[in-house]
Amino acid sequence: MKVVDRIKESKSTLFSIEILPPLKGKSIQSIFNIMDPLQDFKPAFINVTYHREEYVYKKREGGFLEKVSVRKRPGTVGICAAIMNRYKIDTVPHIICGGFTKEETESALIDLHFLGIDNVLVLRGDAVKNERSFIPEPGGNAYAMDLVKQVVNMNSGKYLHKEDVLDVTPTDLCIGVAGYPEKHFEAPNMTSDLRHLKAKIDAGAQYVVTQMFYDNQKYFEFVKKCRQIDINVPIIPGLKVLTAKSQTSILPKTFYLDIPQDLMEAIENCKTDADAKEVGIEWCTQQAKELIKSGAPVLHFYTMGSTEPVRRVASKVL
Ligand SMILES: Cc1cc2nc3c(=O)[nH]c(=O)nc-3n(C[C@H](O)[C@H](O)[C@H](O)COP(=O)(O)OP(=O)(O)OC[C@H]3O[C@@H](n4cnc5c(N)ncnc54)[C@H](O)[C@@H]3O)c2cc1C
């Protein structure tokens, strides 16, 4: 079922999670271990991230360095299929511009369509490590908006090189995109970032999932600004339970977000990570309660491999 239809038919705030494919070589059991304890909370859908290749230099005989492409977390589509098969829950694979030509993207989307997947979260992706800015693949999409347009085209039966395709069956994918309550780090200002978000919606995206945030006011202001410029689709808040002291510096560096001073002080007063996790769970629980009260369509939790804190929050608010 499409995420937007699920939201439309629900009378209360839904629950969903984002999971990462396991590291290359690991078993899918690690995904089931994440999923099993969360079944009590009836997730409406499961997002599965996509991780592009990284380049590393390997030392070869004679001291030569060889540039090797390594994909640390493959398997996004396989995991989506496995989850649908085992749990009968809708999945939302992430698809990105980076590393894909449009032809490769088209093949990936055809696979999703054939598997009966109804949703995609369309993203640009970040720069490859060691590159200073995002460089699109030659013949690929440069911005998420371009990828939205490609999916929209396929949804109306316009495949690439359409002169070679006869008796076309359109895909029917519901398209989500990313939004940033604290601004995307490359955008010169919020107004410019919001214009680009609106362009994604105008191109055919049907809902927004936000980057994680720890101050609900930032989400409420973001939603308000979106509505002011006629972005009228559901805006799903993204939440991540803070679980270790070190995350107060890692998360802002990685995701360009602020940690509110009250939360910062509470974490600084913690002696151990176990104490910090309790503070994180309580903070997230309060965030979740307020978001539900405000009528948020879904609470979308970034698990980052750790579900016990999400389960603890969910058990208090759902
Ligand atoms: C919910 C969520 C899930 C994510 N999942 C993944 C994942 O699975 N895999 C992954 O690799 N990354 C993921 N990311 C990270 C994401 O790929 C990065 O944040 C990336 O830097 C931007 O992606 P985007 O889709 O927001 O890009 P875009 O919407 O293309 O925007 C990127 C930047 O370009 C600007 N911009 C947009 N259009 C234009 C234009 N026409 N001209 C000039 N500037 C423009 C925007 O303002 C923004 O600053 C996720 C992020 C979120 C919030």
The ligand as an SDF file (V2000), in Angstrom:
LIG
                    3D

 53 58  0  0  0  0  0  0  0  0999 V2000
   14.8450   10.9330    5.5170 C   0  0  0  0  0  0  0  0  0  0  0  0
   16.2190   10.8490    4.8940 C   0  0  0  0  0  0  0  0  0  0  0  0
   16.6780    9.6280    4.4050 C   0  0  0  0  0  0  0  0  0  0  0  0
   17.9570    9.5370    3.7930 C   0  0  0  0  0  0  0  0  0  0  0  0
   18.3790    8.3210    3.3090 N   0  0  0  0  0  0  0  0  0  0  0  0
   19.5540    8.2370    2.6390 C   0  0  0  0  0  0  0  0  0  0  0  0
   19.9800    6.9970    2.0360 C   0  0  0  0  0  0  0  0  0  0  0  0
   19.3150    5.9640    2.1490 O   0  0  0  0  0  0  0  0  0  0  0  0
   21.1420    6.9830    1.3560 N   0  0  0  0  0  0  0  0  0  0  0  0
   21.9120    8.1260    1.2010 C   0  0  0  0  0  0  0  0  0  0  0  0
   22.9640    8.0450    0.5620 O   0  0  0  0  0  0  0  0  0  0  0  0
   21.5480    9.2950    1.7700 N   0  0  0  0  0  0  0  0  0  0  0  0
   20.3920    9.3820    2.4730 C   0  0  0  0  0  0  0  0  0  0  0  0
   20.0040   10.5770    3.0340 N   0  0  0  0  0  0  0  0  0  0  0  0
   20.9110   11.7240    2.9610 C   0  0  0  0  0  0  0  0  0  0  0  0
   20.7080   12.5750    1.6680 C   0  0  0  0  0  0  0  0  0  0  0  0
   21.0820   11.8130    0.5430 O   0  0  0  0  0  0  0  0  0  0  0  0
   21.5730   13.8180    1.8170 C   0  0  0  0  0  0  0  0  0  0  0  0
   21.0740   14.6600    2.8170 O   0  0  0  0  0  0  0  0  0  0  0  0
   21.8700   14.5950    0.5470 C   0  0  0  0  0  0  0  0  0  0  0  0
   22.9470   15.4810    0.8120 O   0  0  0  0  0  0  0  0  0  0  0  0
   20.7120   15.4200    0.0160 C   0  0  0  0  0  0  0  0  0  0  0  0
   19.7140   14.6250   -0.4680 O   0  0  0  0  0  0  0  0  0  0  0  0
   18.3130   15.2810   -0.9410 P   0  0  0  0  0  0  0  0  0  0  0  0
   17.5340   14.2020   -1.5330 O   0  0  0  0  0  0  0  0  0  0  0  0
   17.7300   16.0960    0.1490 O   0  0  0  0  0  0  0  0  0  0  0  0
   18.8820   16.2390   -2.1210 O   0  0  0  0  0  0  0  0  0  0  0  0
   18.2280   17.4050   -2.9640 P   0  0  0  0  0  0  0  0  0  0  0  0
   16.7960   17.5870   -2.7260 O   0  0  0  0  0  0  0  0  0  0  0  0
   18.6760   17.1900   -4.3740 O   0  0  0  0  0  0  0  0  0  0  0  0
   18.9700   18.6830   -2.3740 O   0  0  0  0  0  0  0  0  0  0  0  0
   20.3760   18.7100   -2.2010 C   0  0  0  0  0  0  0  0  0  0  0  0
   20.8490   20.1620   -2.0630 C   0  0  0  0  0  0  0  0  0  0  0  0
   20.7530   20.8230   -3.3230 O   0  0  0  0  0  0  0  0  0  0  0  0
   19.8720   21.9360   -3.2570 C   0  0  0  0  0  0  0  0  0  0  0  0
   19.1370   21.9040   -4.5200 N   0  0  0  0  0  0  0  0  0  0  0  0
   18.1180   21.1030   -4.8540 C   0  0  0  0  0  0  0  0  0  0  0  0
   17.7480   21.3230   -6.1310 N   0  0  0  0  0  0  0  0  0  0  0  0
   18.5650   22.2780   -6.6060 C   0  0  0  0  0  0  0  0  0  0  0  0
   18.7060   22.9440   -7.8580 C   0  0  0  0  0  0  0  0  0  0  0  0
   17.9020   22.6710   -8.8860 N   0  0  0  0  0  0  0  0  0  0  0  0
   19.6770   23.8860   -7.9980 N   0  0  0  0  0  0  0  0  0  0  0  0
   20.5030   24.1780   -6.9700 C   0  0  0  0  0  0  0  0  0  0  0  0
   20.4170   23.5820   -5.7440 N   0  0  0  0  0  0  0  0  0  0  0  0
   19.4660   22.6480   -5.5750 C   0  0  0  0  0  0  0  0  0  0  0  0
   19.0300   21.7250   -2.0060 C   0  0  0  0  0  0  0  0  0  0  0  0
   18.5760   22.9320   -1.4360 O   0  0  0  0  0  0  0  0  0  0  0  0
   20.0160   21.0120   -1.1040 C   0  0  0  0  0  0  0  0  0  0  0  0
   20.8840   21.9130   -0.4730 O   0  0  0  0  0  0  0  0  0  0  0  0
   18.7740   10.6980    3.6800 C   0  0  0  0  0  0  0  0  0  0  0  0
   18.3120   11.9210    4.2100 C   0  0  0  0  0  0  0  0  0  0  0  0
   17.0520   12.0090    4.8080 C   0  0  0  0  0  0  0  0  0  0  0  0
   16.5810   13.3200    5.3880 C   0  0  0  0  0  0  0  0  0  0  0  0
  1  2  1  0
  2  3  1  0
  2 52  2  0
  3  4  2  0
  4  5  1  0
  4 50  1  0
  5  6  2  0
  6  7  1  0
  6 13  1  0
  7  8  2  0
  7  9  1  0
  9 10  1  0
 10 11  2  0
 10 12  1  0
 12 13  2  0
 13 14  1  0
 14 15  1  0
 14 50  1  0
 15 16  1  0
 16 17  1  0
 16 18  1  0
 18 19  1  0
 18 20  1  0
 20 21  1  0
 20 22  1  0
 22 23  1  0
 23 24  1  0
 24 25  2  0
 24 26  1  0
 24 27  1  0
 27 28  1  0
 28 29  2  0
 28 30  1  0
 28 31  1  0
 31 32  1  0
 32 33  1  0
 33 34  1  0
 33 48  1  0
 34 35  1  0
 35 36  1  0
 35 46  1  0
 36 37  1  0
 36 45  1  0
 37 38  2  0
 38 39  1  0
 39 40  1  0
 39 45  2  0
 40 41  1  0
 40 42  2  0
 42 43  1  0
 43 44  2  0
 44 45  1  0
 46 47  1  0
 46 48  1  0
 48 49  1  0
 50 51  2  0
 51 52  1  0
 52 53  1  0
M  END
$$$$
